[in-house]
Amino acid sequence: MSDPYSLCVVLKVKPEHAEEFAVLVQENVTETRNDKGVVTFNYHQVLGETTWLLYEIWESKADSDVHRQKPDVQAFFAKAPQLLAAEPVIYSLGPVL
C-alpha cells in the first residue's frame, strides 16, 4: 500500500470574481468527493477575504494524478487563472500526526 498524498493549496481570488469562484468550488467539491481514492477534499474561505484554502488527502499520489486528468478538473484548471489574483501556492504535506 502506498502512502497517503496530501496537499494544501492557497488560492487568492480577484474580489470581482468571488461569487463565480464559490460556484466553481462547490461544483469541484461535489464531483471530487466521489472520486476513487479521495480521503478528504475540503475548501475553506478565509473569513472576510477572497482567499481560499484547499485541503486534500488521497490514498495515493496516483489517485490524485487520475483526478487531475478528469475533464471537469481540467475545465476548473482552465477557468481558474481568469479568476485568481495570483498563482496558487501549493504545499505538499507530510503525514498527519
C-alpha positions in Angstrom: 0.0 0.0 0.0 1.3 3.4 -0.9 1.5 6.4 1.5 -1.4 8.9 1.5 -0.8 12.0 -0.6 -1.8 15.4 1.0 -1.9 18.9 -0.3 -2.8 22.3 0.9 -3.4 24.9 -1.9 -3.8 28.7 -1.2 -6.0 30.4 -3.8 -6.3 34.2 -3.9 -9.4 35.2 -5.8 -10.0 38.5 -7.5 -12.7 40.2 -5.5 -14.9 40.8 -8.6 -14.9 37.0 -9.2 -15.6 35.9 -5.6 -19.1 34.6 -6.3 -18.2 32.9 -9.5 -15.3 31.1 -7.8 -17.5 30.0 -5.0 -19.9 28.3 -7.5 -16.9 26.6 -9.2 -15.6 25.4 -5.9 -19.0 23.8 -5.0 -19.1 22.0 -8.3 -15.5 20.9 -7.9 -16.2 19.5 -4.4 -19.4 17.7 -5.5 -17.6 15.9 -8.3 -14.3 15.2 -6.5 -15.8 13.7 -3.3 -17.0 10.8 -5.5 -13.5 10.1 -6.9 -11.7 6.9 -6.2 -9.0 7.3 -3.5 -10.2 10.6 -2.1 -10.0 10.7 1.7 -10.6 14.4 2.4 -11.3 17.2 -0.1 -12.3 20.5 1.6 -12.2 24.1 0.6 -12.3 26.8 3.3 -12.7 30.5 2.7 -10.7 32.8 4.9 -13.2 34.9 6.7 -13.5 38.5 5.4 -11.2 37.7 2.5 -11.3 36.3 -1.0 -8.6 33.8 -0.1 -9.5 30.1 -0.2 -7.6 27.1 1.2 -8.0 23.7 -0.4 -7.0 20.8 1.8 -7.0 17.4 0.2 -5.8 13.9 1.1 -5.7 11.0 -1.3 -5.0 7.3 -0.7 -2.1 7.7 -3.1 -0.5 10.2 -5.4 -1.6 8.0 -8.3 -5.3 8.6 -7.3 -4.6 12.4 -7.2 -3.0 12.2 -10.6 -6.0 10.4 -12.1 -8.3 13.0 -10.5 -6.3 15.9 -12.0 -6.8 14.5 -15.6 -10.6 14.3 -15.4 -12.4 16.6 -17.8 -14.3 18.5 -15.0 -11.0 19.2 -13.2 -9.2 20.2 -16.4 -12.1 22.7 -17.0 -11.7 24.0 -13.5 -7.9 24.5 -14.1 -8.7 26.3 -17.4 -11.1 28.7 -15.8 -9.3 29.4 -12.5 -6.5 31.7 -13.9 -9.0 34.2 -15.0 -10.5 34.3 -11.5 -7.3 34.3 -9.5 -5.3 37.4 -8.4 -2.1 35.3 -8.1 -0.7 31.9 -8.9 -1.9 29.2 -6.5 0.6 28.3 -3.8 0.8 24.5 -3.4 2.1 22.8 -0.3 2.8 19.1 -0.3 2.2 17.9 3.2 3.8 15.2 5.4 2.0 12.6 7.4 -0.8 13.6 9.8 0.5 13.5 13.4 
